[in-house]
Amino acid sequence: MSAPATILVVDDVEKNVKLLADLLTFKGYRVVTASGGYEALAKVESARPDLVLLDVMMPDLNGYDVCRKIRENPATGVLPVVMVTALDAGQERIKGLEAGADDFVTKPIGQAELLARVRSLLRIKHLYDRLEELNATLERRVAEQVAELERLGRLKRFFSPQLAELIVKGGAADPLTTHRREVTVVFLDLRGFTAFAETSEPEEVMGALREYHAAMGELILEHEGTLERFTGDGMMIFFNDPVPVDDPAERAIRMALAMRDRVADLARGWRKRGYDLALGVGIAQGYATIGAIGFEGRWDYGAIGTVTNLAARLCGEAKGGQILVSSRVAGAVEDLVELDEIGALTLKGLLKPVPTFDVARLKP
């Protein structure tokens, strides 16, 4: 049940105040009173009434001035005010309306008329209050949606659009918080790119990179990989984060094979323009520490650990068209693809030689 409306009765004649207060209290309203204009303004601030019954003639501050001050305050700009007077109704009504009054009654006051006017104005105020609540709710929802869109845009820098939306809607934990997880990491870059960049015009280099990035980006999204970074022709992608998947190594292998085929298609066009470029890929699986890296205004999503170094070193050893994988990845996908054993490679930054395999093709 809602609380009763509060009505402020303002009159310097005690008998008038008591008469109105008794009537309104009997009808279920909460009543506060004031005997002068300054006291009335103080009660408006402290009691927060829903309606003011305001006498015109008072010794300190007349009703018109009180009404004007009520209207000047943004917090009470729409507070219903009913002017009450025994003076000439015509002239006083005009003055009251000019001061900002909502209604006007003359003394002696007819109870039925007064109560009808009070109910009408309170109903209007209730509707206005409801509208204010709806506006506040709308503003809050708009602010929340703007924040959600900003977060979604930030996440889409790192993840597929579907995954970013899942994270924002609460379907996945916040990935930007530092965490540890087993991932399959894919490094790729173009063999021959350094020589190509040194001997070609910048516009040619940028054109080839745009084709390459667009093709690789499409396949990353298709296989729901997480793009950790790309620098020129180099890219790092990982699987099983931020949302765990059952088959990260298989996804990585299928993406790498699709990338190799796509770059082979691009290379036919590049060769016609004199570009000799081919794709090299390295894939490793292991634990990494993952989260936001950077500073305010420039954040990246990064993975740190031996597994990323291993994938990068394997990529560096891969010849054009090769997909080199660690033994852990090979064991996870041996039923899926045909593998050629390369042997143990001594890789920079790793203490022990690493058993390495070349992915030839998918098995029939």
Order of alpha helices (4+ residues) and beta strands (2+ residues): beta-alpha-beta-alpha-beta-alpha-beta-alpha-beta-alpha-alpha-beta-alpha-alpha-beta-beta-alpha-beta-beta-alpha-beta-alpha-beta-beta
